[in-house]
Amino acid sequence: MALKDLIHGIAIALVDHPDQVSVQEIPGENNVLVELRVAKEDIGKVIGKEGRTAQSMRTLLTAMSTKMGKRAHLDIVD
């Protein structure tokens, strides 16, 4: 399972407009940047109260990327 597939699956489960979820994976040497874009109305659902949902997604992403021998960072783009 790719890192972008993990974030895409989580985001689709959270939002009201799953057709507007877009995830882009930008590889580097030993790191990966994962950009998540959702509809403006859904940004709050992806970030969560006090950023807890976003932090949980980052934790899962870090765990999976560490297993792959890489470092990953999640950006939620508006």
Buried (B, 14 or more C-beta within 10 A) or exposed (E): EEBBEBBBEBBBEBBEEBEBBEBEBEEEEEEBBBBBBBBEEBBEBBBBEEEEBBEEBBEBBBEBBEEEEBBBBBEBEE
